[in-house]
Amino acid sequence: MAGRLCDAVLVLVSGLPAAGKTTLAKHLAAHSSTPSRLYERISFDDLYDQMASEDTSSKPAEFDPEQWKVLNCGFGLVYVNVSGDICRERNASRNKGARVPDETFQRMVTVFEPPNGDQNPWEVNTCELTSSSDVSDIEELMDTLVQQADKELKERRWLHIEKTKEKAQQVRLDLTFSYYSVPNVNGPVAQRRDRLATQRSVLHRVDLQLRQWISAQLQDEVVLSRGIPKAQLASQLNQRRKKFLESLKRSPSDIAASFPEDIDQVVVSLVLRFQQQQE
């Protein structure tokens, strides 16, 4: 995108099955590209099939967080908000190979949660489309997403520059006062920023682990044999998950008290605490 800070914006299209996610992505890729903006569609199904056919013995590329942070890529979410009834009708009319089984569809309707930037910081850059949205709405929405991604990316790059300056200052002090005890130049603002970033990362990972655990519970025959309907059980567990995450946000000391322990162990301990809680 010419004239903008970010060379690319990764947009995740979210919604129920048959909401129109693929149709939207194909439309943008086929008709909405301009001399200053190029749309490319990346399909999870295509990537999944490609990875499944590749040699699984090959070592995956290592993920470098520092390299990821400096990449000029923004991120946004498009939530295709279409009612479950309409999606169910569309799904039923699909060819058998593309149709989601009824039981699976109902379970997805039960557990699906729209993006919520107030609850999850990584979903703050979200725009919504409905079944009544037209082409002009889509173009305006994409412009808004790009602008928001620019703003978020500028803040991220500024923080990275400030952190680099702090590290450079530390090196200079070490060289100049090599015979003296050099105080930590990471000021309270930087320390608080790093701590908040770590807390958000922990919350995000705990949320993902709890979602996986809930999905496993909904498939556990022993759990289902207790007589609670699956939809009701899913609702109860997800309400518990939301309350648990909210309690951690209100009491960040529960997370901070675990630092500087291994983050993986912190996540595991919090997930175990949730599992051991009584309803």
C-alpha positions in Angstrom: 0.0 0.0 0.0 1.8 3.1 -1.3 2.4 6.0 1.0 1.7 4.0 4.2 4.0 2.7 6.9 3.0 -0.9 6.6 3.7 -2.9 3.4 1.1 -5.5 4.4 -1.9 -5.9 6.7 -2.9 -9.4 7.7 -6.7 -9.5 8.0 -8.4 -12.5 9.7 -12.0 -13.0 8.5 -14.1 -14.5 11.4 -17.6 -15.8 11.5 -19.8 -18.9 11.6 -19.7 -21.6 8.9 -21.5 -20.3 5.8 -21.5 -16.7 7.0 -19.8 -15.7 3.7 -16.2 -15.5 4.8 -14.8 -17.2 1.7 -17.1 -15.3 -0.6 -15.9 -12.0 0.9 -12.2 -12.9 0.6 -12.6 -14.1 -3.0 -14.5 -10.9 -3.9 -11.7 -8.7 -2.4 -9.0 -10.7 -4.2 -10.7 -10.6 -7.5 -12.3 -7.2 -7.7 -11.0 -4.8 -5.1 -7.2 -4.5 -5.9 -6.0 -1.1 -7.0 -2.6 0.3 -8.1 -1.9 1.1 -4.4 -3.5 -1.9 -2.8 -3.3 -5.6 -3.6 -5.5 -8.2 -2.0 -4.3 -11.8 -1.7 -6.4 -14.6 -0.2 -4.9 -17.1 2.2 -7.1 -20.1 2.9 -6.7 -22.1 6.1 -8.0 -25.2 4.4 -5.5 -24.9 1.6 -2.6 -24.4 4.0 -3.8 -27.4 6.1 -3.9 -29.7 3.1 -0.5 -28.5 2.0 1.1 -29.0 5.4 -0.6 -32.5 5.7 1.0 -33.5 2.4 4.5 -32.3 3.3 7.2 -34.3 5.0 6.4 -34.2 8.7 9.9 -35.3 9.7 11.4 -31.9 8.5 12.2 -29.5 11.3 9.8 -26.5 11.4 11.4 -23.0 11.1 12.1 -21.5 14.5 9.8 -18.6 15.5 11.9 -15.4 16.3 9.7 -13.0 18.4 12.2 -10.1 17.9 12.1 -10.6 14.1 8.3 -10.7 14.1 8.1 -7.5 16.1 10.0 -5.5 13.6 8.2 -6.8 10.5 6.1 -4.1 8.7 2.8 -6.0 9.0 -0.4 -4.7 10.6 -3.2 -6.9 11.8 -7.0 -6.6 11.8 -10.2 -8.7 12.1 -13.3 -8.7 9.9 -16.2 -10.2 11.7 -18.9 -11.4 9.3 -22.0 -11.2 11.6 -24.7 -13.4 10.1 -27.3 -15.0 12.3 -27.0 -18.7 13.1 -30.4 -19.5 11.4 -29.3 -18.0 8.1 -25.9 -19.8 8.3 -27.7 -23.1 9.1 -29.9 -22.7 6.0 -26.9 -21.9 3.8 -24.9 -24.8 5.2 -27.8 -27.2 4.5 -27.9 -26.2 0.9 -24.1 -26.8 0.3 -22.8 -29.8 -1.5 -22.1 -32.8 0.8 -18.3 -32.3 0.6 -18.5 -28.7 1.7 -21.3 -29.1 4.3 -20.5 -29.0 8.0 -22.3 -31.8 9.8 -25.4 -30.6 11.8 -24.0 -31.7 15.2 -20.7 -29.9 14.5 -22.4 -26.8 13.3 -24.6 -26.6 16.4 -21.6 -27.0 18.6 -19.8 -24.2 16.8 -22.8 -21.9 17.1 -22.8 -22.7 20.9 -19.1 -22.0 21.5 -18.4 -19.3 19.0 -17.6 -15.9 20.5 -17.4 -12.8 18.3 -14.2 -10.7 18.5 -14.2 -8.5 21.6 -11.5 -5.9 21.8 -12.5 -4.8 25.3 -11.9 -8.4 26.6 -9.0 -9.4 24.3 -6.4 -6.7 23.4 -5.3 -8.7 20.3 -8.9 -8.3 18.9 -9.1 -4.5 19.3 -8.6 -3.8 15.6 -12.0 -5.3 14.5 -14.6 -4.2 12.0 -18.0 -5.8 11.5 -20.0 -6.8 8.4 -23.6 -7.9 8.2 -25.6 -9.7 5.6 -27.0 -6.3 4.5 -23.5 -4.8 3.9 -22.9 -3.7 0.3 -19.7 -3.2 -1.7 -19.2 0.4 -0.6 -19.4 -0.7 3.1 -16.7 -3.3 2.4 -14.4 -0.8 0.9 -14.9 1.7 3.7 -14.4 -1.1 6.2 -11.1 -2.1 4.7 -9.9 1.5 4.7 -10.7 1.7 8.4 -8.8 -1.5 9.1 -5.7 -0.3 7.3 -5.8 3.1 9.2 -6.1 1.3 12.5 -3.4 -1.2 11.6 -1.1 1.8 10.7 -1.7 3.4 14.1 -1.1 0.2 16.0 2.0 -0.6 14.0 3.5 2.9 14.6 3.0 2.4 18.3 4.6 -1.0 18.2 7.6 0.3 16.2 8.0 3.3 18.5 8.1 1.0 21.5 10.7 -1.2 19.7 12.8 1.9 19.0 12.6 3.0 22.6 13.6 -0.4 23.8 16.5 -0.5 21.4 17.7 2.9 22.7 17.5 1.7 26.3 19.7 -1.4 25.4 22.2 0.9 23.6 22.3 3.2 26.6 23.0 0.1 28.8 25.9 -0.9 26.6 27.4 2.6 26.7 27.2 2.7 30.5 28.8 -0.7 30.7 31.7 0.4 28.6 32.1 3.7 30.4 31.8 2.5 33.9 33.1 -1.0 33.6 34.7 -0.8 37.1 31.6 0.5 38.8 28.2 -0.9 39.6 25.9 0.4 36.9 22.3 0.8 37.9 19.5 -0.6 35.7 18.6 2.0 33.1 15.3 0.4 32.4 13.0 3.0 33.9 9.7 2.3 35.6 7.7 3.1 32.5 9.7 0.5 30.5 9.4 -2.1 33.3 5.7 -1.6 33.6 5.3 -1.8 29.8 7.2 -5.1 29.7 5.2 -6.5 32.6 1.9 -5.6 31.0 3.0 -7.2 27.7 3.9 -10.4 29.6 0.6 -10.4 31.5 -1.4 -10.1 28.3 0.6 -12.9 26.7 -0.1 -15.1 29.7 -3.8 -14.3 29.6 -3.9 -15.1 25.9 -2.2 -18.4 26.3 -4.4 -19.3 29.3 -7.5 -18.5 27.2 -6.4 -20.8 24.4 -5.6 -23.6 26.7 -9.0 -23.3 28.4 -10.8 -23.3 25.1 -9.0 -26.5 24.1 -9.8 -28.1 27.5 -13.5 -27.2 27.1 -13.6 -28.7 23.7 -12.1 -31.9 25.1 -14.7 -31.9 27.9 -17.5 -31.7 25.3 -16.2 -34.8 23.6 -15.6 -36.8 26.8 -18.2 -39.6 27.1 -17.7 -39.7 30.9 -18.6 -36.0 31.3 -21.5 -36.3 28.9 -22.9 -39.3 30.7 -23.8 -37.0 33.7 -26.9 -36.0 31.9 -26.2 -32.3 31.1 -27.1 -31.4 27.5 -23.9 -30.6 25.5 -25.1 -27.1 24.6 -25.9 -26.3 28.3 -22.5 -27.7 29.4 -20.7 -25.7 26.7 -22.4 -22.5 27.9 -21.6 -23.2 31.6 -17.9 -23.9 30.9 -17.5 -20.9 28.7 -19.2 -18.6 31.3 -16.7 -20.0 33.9 -13.8 -19.4 31.5 -14.9 -15.7 31.0 -15.3 -15.1 34.7 -11.9 -16.7 35.5 -10.1 -14.6 32.9 -11.9 -11.5 34.1 -10.8 -12.2 37.7 -7.2 -12.5 36.5 -7.5 -9.1 34.8 -8.9 -7.5 37.9 -6.1 -9.1 40.0 -3.0 -8.9 37.9 -1.0 -9.6 41.1 -2.1 -13.3 40.7 0.0 -13.4 37.5 2.8 -10.9 38.6 3.4 -13.0 41.7 4.5 -15.8 39.5 7.3 -13.8 37.8 10.1 -14.4 37.0 9.2 -18.1 36.8 9.0 -19.9 33.5 6.0 -18.6 31.6 4.9 -22.1 30.5 4.7 -23.1 34.2 2.7 -20.0 35.0 0.2 -20.9 32.2 -0.1 -24.5 33.4 -0.7 -23.5 37.0 -3.4 -21.1 36.1 -5.2 -23.7 33.8 -5.0 -26.2 36.7 -6.5 -23.7 39.1 -9.4 -23.2 36.7 -9.9 -27.0 36.3 -9.9 -27.5 40.1 -12.4 -24.7 40.8 -16.0 -25.7 41.7 -18.8 -24.2 39.8 
